[in-house]
Amino acid sequence: MNDTLSKIRRKASQSGESQMMEKESKDSDAVKRAKAAEPLIKAFEDIQNEFVKIDLLKQIWPTDFDRRNDRLGGLVAEVIGGPENPCGIKLMVPGGFRSFVVDLAGEGGIRYTSAREPHSGRAQYINFQTEEQWMEFFYKTMAYILEV
């Protein structure tokens, strides 16, 4: 076998190993994020069938709010991370979206984030130091949204 072909095969083998290691790392990160988001997902599951305030529905869908799902689950725009490893929730709110997400920070740490994403303009992010602060903000947001 010539030297050039040998080098090419070695690079191809290294590339395949690198891709496999990268996939394993991504899978591991997804599981870590989902584990950190469990309190949020559990809390959301507990309240997803609660009624949303009518005034809020009118602001989101002014012309057909009465034909929309009036439960909190009806406001879900996206389960971030997918159904296998959910790491956050994105909800429709007046003028845009509100999301609660677990991200990985540098050095493998966890970052708890909430974002207000208007239909036009820049998203506004809030980073929380602890899971407790993040969950308190979630509860505060739900108090604004739900008919309690």
C-alpha positions in Angstrom: 0.0 0.0 0.0 1.4 3.4 -0.9 2.1 6.1 1.8 -0.6 8.5 0.5 -3.4 5.9 0.7 -2.3 4.8 4.1 -2.5 8.4 5.4 -5.9 8.9 3.9 -7.2 5.7 5.5 -5.8 6.7 8.9 -7.6 10.1 8.6 -10.8 8.5 7.6 -10.6 6.2 10.6 -9.9 9.1 12.9 -12.7 11.1 11.5 -15.2 8.2 12.0 -14.0 7.8 15.6 -14.3 11.6 16.2 -17.8 11.6 14.9 -18.8 8.7 17.1 -17.3 10.4 20.2 -19.0 13.7 19.3 -22.4 11.9 19.0 -21.9 10.2 22.4 -21.0 13.6 23.9 -24.1 15.2 22.4 -26.3 12.4 23.7 -24.7 12.6 27.2 -25.2 16.4 27.2 -28.9 16.0 26.2 -29.5 13.5 29.0 -27.7 15.9 31.5 -29.9 18.8 30.4 -33.1 16.7 30.5 -32.2 15.5 34.1 -31.7 19.1 35.2 -35.0 20.2 33.6 -37.1 17.4 35.3 -38.5 19.8 38.0 -39.8 22.1 35.2 -41.2 19.3 33.1 -42.9 17.7 36.1 -44.4 21.1 37.3 -45.7 21.7 33.7 -47.3 18.3 33.5 -49.0 19.0 36.8 -50.7 22.1 35.4 -51.0 21.6 31.7 -54.7 21.1 31.9 -55.4 24.3 33.9 -57.4 27.1 32.2 -55.6 30.1 30.7 -56.9 33.6 31.4 -59.4 34.6 28.7 -57.8 38.1 28.4 -54.5 36.5 27.6 -56.0 34.3 24.9 -57.6 37.4 23.4 -54.2 39.1 23.2 -52.6 36.0 21.6 -55.4 35.3 19.1 -57.6 38.4 18.9 -59.9 37.1 16.1 -60.5 33.4 17.1 -59.5 33.0 20.7 -62.8 31.3 21.4 -61.9 28.5 19.0 -58.5 27.8 20.6 -57.5 25.4 23.3 -58.0 27.3 26.6 -55.8 25.0 28.6 -52.1 25.7 29.3 -51.1 22.8 27.1 -52.6 24.7 24.2 -50.0 27.4 24.5 -47.0 25.1 24.0 -45.1 26.1 20.9 -42.3 23.7 21.4 -40.9 21.1 23.8 -37.2 22.0 23.6 -35.0 19.0 23.3 -37.8 16.9 22.0 -39.9 14.3 23.7 -37.0 11.9 24.4 -34.9 14.4 26.4 -36.9 17.5 27.1 -34.8 20.3 28.5 -37.3 23.2 28.3 -40.7 24.5 27.2 -41.5 27.4 24.8 -45.0 28.9 25.4 -47.0 31.4 23.3 -47.6 34.6 25.2 -49.0 38.0 24.0 -46.6 39.4 21.4 -44.3 36.4 21.2 -43.0 33.5 23.2 -41.7 32.8 26.7 -39.3 29.9 27.2 -37.7 28.1 30.1 -34.6 26.1 29.2 -31.7 24.3 30.7 -28.4 24.8 28.9 -24.9 23.7 29.5 -22.5 26.3 30.6 -18.7 26.1 30.2 -16.9 23.4 32.2 -20.0 21.2 32.1 -22.1 23.3 34.5 -25.8 23.9 34.2 -27.4 27.2 33.2 -31.1 27.9 33.9 -32.5 30.4 31.4 -35.8 32.1 30.6 -36.2 34.1 27.4 -38.9 36.5 26.2 -38.9 36.3 22.5 -41.1 39.0 20.8 -42.3 38.5 17.3 -40.2 41.5 16.3 -37.1 42.6 18.0 -34.4 41.0 20.1 -35.0 38.3 22.6 -34.5 39.1 26.3 -32.7 36.5 28.4 -32.7 36.0 32.1 -30.1 33.7 33.5 -30.6 32.2 37.0 -28.0 31.1 39.4 -30.0 28.3 40.9 -32.8 25.9 39.9 -34.9 27.4 42.8 -34.7 30.9 41.3 -35.6 29.6 37.9 -38.6 27.6 39.2 -39.8 30.6 41.2 -39.8 32.7 38.0 -41.7 29.8 36.3 -44.4 29.9 39.1 -44.6 33.7 38.8 -45.1 33.4 35.1 -47.8 30.8 35.5 -49.6 33.0 38.0 -49.8 35.6 35.3 -51.0 33.1 32.6 -53.4 30.8 34.5 -56.9 31.4 35.8 -56.2 30.6 39.4 
